[in-house]
Amino acid sequence: MSQLLAEPAVVPEAILEGPRTLRIWVDMTNSPHVVIFRPLIARMIARGHQVTVTARDFAQTLGLLERYGIPHQVFGAHGGAGRTGKARAMASRTSALTRFARRERFDLAIAHGSTDQPPAAYAAGTPQVTMFDYEYASAMHHWNGRFATRVLVPSAIPEWALWRYGIRAPKLVRYPGLKEEYYLADHVFDPGVMDELGLDASRVIAVLRPPPEVTLYHRGLSSDVFSATLARLLDATPAVQTVVLPRTDDQRAQLEGGVAIVPERPVDGPSLVSAADLVVSAGGTMNREAAALGVPAYSPFAGRLGAVDLNLIADGRLRRLEDAQAVVLAKRDRRVPPTRRDPEVLVDLMLAVAKATQ
């Protein structure tokens, strides 16, 4: 196992001009992907590889890339909540990425849940690694499973759960633990997030992430528990400081003028989670980051829970939220240590695909 980095992973532009062994293409289509890949890209570059980043204009993806100084090229935007709009946006972006990949002739393509990169890489003859950790996004997995060279998932997801997508070994590779335990292993808390948001460490800090209303597997499902939880936390102001990270402009507009703390620009999410006493997220990544960092986490997710979250609930690292009153409004026990795993394990699993096809 390699030595964990003592400093936060950064990707300054100058490093991208360094020596080249493999030409690697990373595609980011949503805000969490920036946090996931930032330390992994740094490790790839440290090994002498050249990394090119493409991104979709959606949520805080571009803002986070700019915050962390990661050079990137923008291709397309989100297609909205409707299936027709999603399909059109996907077709347009996939076509543009195919032309890009054919021109650039990369050695390896990597993404987490991108539906655009796998077919584009396949058409360009580029080996592609797809990651995901929620097994019930069936439309995505049927598509990605067909075109990916390797599919990386947490070992909590059983092999048989992916057979219906045509994803089997040797294409399927399962790794132990959570991806968050790998990419957060390098993370060093930035106390500047406290000043940036005007937070008082002596009072309870709650971090909330609303339901992804434009995601298809949330369509028609109730978010009443999340709304009730938000109302309860805001009623507890000033004893509780409630930070809300909206996903859309509509969500941001609904919060304006209230007592919730809404960051004006993308923040260092892992540092904010580290500072929190509790996290309530209707998605998955922030809850799993909290679990990895030893922070109490609650999921009001109204859809079908995946194997990863079910395992976290069974281990007591995540709580299924069905009643807003169940949220404990208290300072957390900071003696609970974070769970860290060597990021080089994931990097090796990715790069092995390119080396195997050379």
Residue pairs with C-beta under 8 A, 6 or more apart in sequence:
1 342
1 344
2 342
2 344
4 185
4 186
4 340
4 342
4 343
5 39
5 42
5 186
6 188
7 188
8 39
8 186
8 187
8 188
8 190
9 38
9 39
9 41
9 42
9 43
9 186
10 38
10 42
10 68
10 69
11 38
11 41
11 42
11 45
11 51
11 68
11 69
11 70
11 71
12 69
13 69
13 71
15 45
16 45
16 50
16 51
16 71
18 45
18 48
18 50
19 48
20 48
20 49
20 50
21 47
21 48
21 49
21 50
22 44
22 49
22 50
22 107
22 108
22 351
22 354
23 49
23 50
23 52
23 104
23 105
23 106
23 107
23 108
24 44
24 49
24 50
24 51
24 52
24 106
24 107
24 108
24 109
24 110
24 354
25 51
25 52
25 53
25 54
25 101
25 104
25 106
25 108
25 109
25 110
25 117
25 121
25 126
26 37
26 41
26 51
26 52
26 53
26 54
26 109
26 110
26 111
27 53
27 54
27 55
27 56
27 97
27 109
27 110
27 111
27 114
27 116
27 117
28 34
28 37
28 53
28 54
28 55
28 56
28 61
28 65
28 72
28 111
28 114
29 55
29 56
29 58
29 61
29 111
29 113
29 114
29 115
29 116
30 56
30 58
30 59
30 61
30 113
31 58
31 59
31 60
31 61
31 64
31 266
31 269
32 112
32 269
32 285
32 286
33 61
33 111
33 112
33 113
34 61
34 64
34 65
34 68
34 70
35 64
35 183
35 269
35 270
35 285
35 289
36 112
36 179
36 183
36 285
37 53
37 110
37 112
37 183
38 68
38 70
38 183
39 183
39 185
39 186
39 187
39 343
40 182
40 183
40 343
40 346
40 347
40 350
41 51
41 53
41 70
42 186
43 343
43 344
43 347
44 51
44 347
44 351
45 51
47 347
47 351
49 351
52 73
52 104
52 106
53 65
53 70
53 71
53 72
53 73
54 72
54 73
54 74
54 75
54 97
54 100
54 117
55 61
55 62
55 65
55 72
55 73
55 74
55 75
56 74
56 75
56 76
56 77
56 78
56 93
56 116
57 74
57 76
57 77
57 78
58 77
58 78
59 78
59 247
59 248
60 266
62 72
62 74
63 265
63 266
64 266
65 72
67 265
67 266
67 268
73 100
75 93
75 96
75 97
75 100
75 116
76 89
76 92
76 93
76 96
76 116
77 89
78 86
78 89
78 214
79 85
79 86
79 87
79 88
79 89
79 90
80 86
80 89
80 214
81 213
81 214
81 219
83 216
86 216
90 115
90 116
93 116
94 115
94 116
94 119
94 120
97 116
97 117
97 120
98 119
98 120
98 123
98 124
100 120
101 109
101 120
101 121
101 123
101 124
101 126
102 123
102 124
105 124
105 126
106 121
106 124
106 126
107 126
107 127
107 354
107 358
108 126
108 127
108 128
108 129
108 350
108 351
108 353
108 354
109 117
109 118
109 120
109 121
109 126
109 127
109 128
109 129
110 128
110 129
110 131
110 350
111 117
111 118
111 128
111 129
111 130
111 131
112 130
112 131
112 132
112 179
113 130
113 131
113 132
113 137
113 140
113 144
114 130
114 144
115 140
115 143
115 144
117 128
117 130
118 128
118 130
118 143
118 144
118 146
118 147
118 148
119 143
119 147
121 127
121 128
121 147
122 128
122 147
127 149
127 150
127 353
127 354
127 356
127 357
128 147
128 148
128 149
128 150
128 353
129 148
129 149
129 150
129 151
129 152
129 349
129 350
129 353
130 144
130 145
130 148
130 150
130 151
130 152
131 151
131 152
131 153
131 179
132 140
132 141
132 144
132 151
132 153
133 153
133 154
133 157
133 178
133 179
133 284
133 288
133 306
133 308
134 284
134 306
134 308
135 141
135 153
135 157
135 161
135 162
135 306
135 307
136 217
136 303
136 304
136 306
137 217
138 164
138 165
139 216
141 162
141 165
141 167
142 165
142 166
144 151
145 151
145 162
145 165
145 166
145 167
145 171
146 166
148 171
149 171
149 353
149 357
150 171
150 173
150 349
150 350
150 353
151 162
151 167
151 171
151 172
151 173
152 173
152 174
152 175
152 346
152 349
152 350
153 162
153 172
153 173
153 174
153 175
154 174
154 175
154 176
154 177
154 178
154 179
154 307
154 308
155 174
155 175
155 176
155 177
156 307
156 308
156 310
156 311
157 174
157 306
157 307
157 308
158 307
159 168
159 169
159 172
159 174
161 307
162 168
162 172
173 349
175 345
175 346
175 349
176 341
177 339
177 341
178 288
178 291
178 292
178 308
178 339
179 288
179 346
180 285
180 288
180 289
180 291
180 292
181 292
181 339
181 340
181 341
182 341
182 342
182 343
182 345
182 346
183 343
183 346
184 270
184 289
184 292
184 293
184 338
184 340
185 340
185 341
185 342
185 343
186 343
187 270
187 271
187 274
189 271
189 274
189 275
190 268
190 271
191 271
192 268
192 271
193 199
193 267
193 268
193 271
193 272
193 275
194 201
194 275
196 263
196 267
197 243
197 261
197 263
197 267
197 272
198 261
199 205
199 241
199 243
199 261
199 275
200 241
201 275
203 238
203 239
203 240
203 241
204 236
204 239
204 240
204 241
204 277
204 278
204 329
204 330
204 331
205 240
205 241
205 243
205 275
205 276
205 277
205 278
206 233
206 240
206 241
206 242
206 243
206 276
206 277
206 278
206 279
206 280
206 327
206 329
207 243
207 245
207 272
207 273
207 276
207 278
207 279
207 280
207 281
207 286
208 226
208 229
208 230
208 233
208 242
208 243
208 244
208 245
208 279
208 280
208 281
209 244
209 245
209 247
209 279
209 280
209 281
209 282
209 283
209 286
210 223
210 226
210 244
210 245
210 246
210 247
210 251
210 282
211 218
211 221
211 223
211 226
211 282
211 283
211 300
211 301
211 302
212 218
212 247
212 282
212 283
213 223
213 247
213 248
213 251
214 247
214 248
217 303
218 282
218 302
218 303
221 302
221 303
222 302
223 282
223 300
223 302
225 300
225 302
225 321
225 322
225 323
225 324
226 280
226 282
226 300
226 321
228 324
229 280
229 298
229 300
229 321
229 324
229 327
230 242
230 244
230 260
231 324
232 324
232 325
232 327
233 240
233 242
233 327
233 329
234 242
234 258
234 259
234 260
236 242
236 329
237 259
239 329
240 329
241 261
242 259
242 260
242 261
243 260
243 261
243 262
243 263
243 272
243 276
244 255
244 260
244 261
244 262
245 262
245 263
245 267
245 269
245 286
246 252
246 254
246 255
246 262
252 262
255 262
256 262
269 286
269 289
270 289
270 293
273 279
273 286
273 289
273 290
273 293
273 295
274 293
274 295
276 290
276 295
276 332
277 295
277 296
277 330
277 331
277 332
278 295
278 296
278 297
278 298
278 327
278 328
278 329
278 332
279 286
279 287
279 289
279 290
279 295
279 296
279 297
279 298
280 297
280 298
280 299
280 300
280 321
280 327
281 287
281 290
281 297
281 298
281 299
282 299
282 300
282 301
282 302
283 301
284 299
284 301
284 306
284 308
284 309
286 297
287 297
287 298
287 299
287 309
287 312
287 318
288 297
288 308
288 309
288 312
288 318
290 296
290 297
290 318
291 297
291 312
291 317
291 318
291 339
292 338
292 339
292 340
293 338
294 334
294 336
294 337
294 338
294 339
295 332
296 319
296 328
296 332
297 312
297 317
297 318
297 319
298 318
298 319
298 320
298 321
298 326
298 327
299 305
299 309
299 318
299 319
299 320
299 321
300 321
300 322
301 309
305 313
305 320
309 318
312 318
313 319
313 320
319 326
321 327
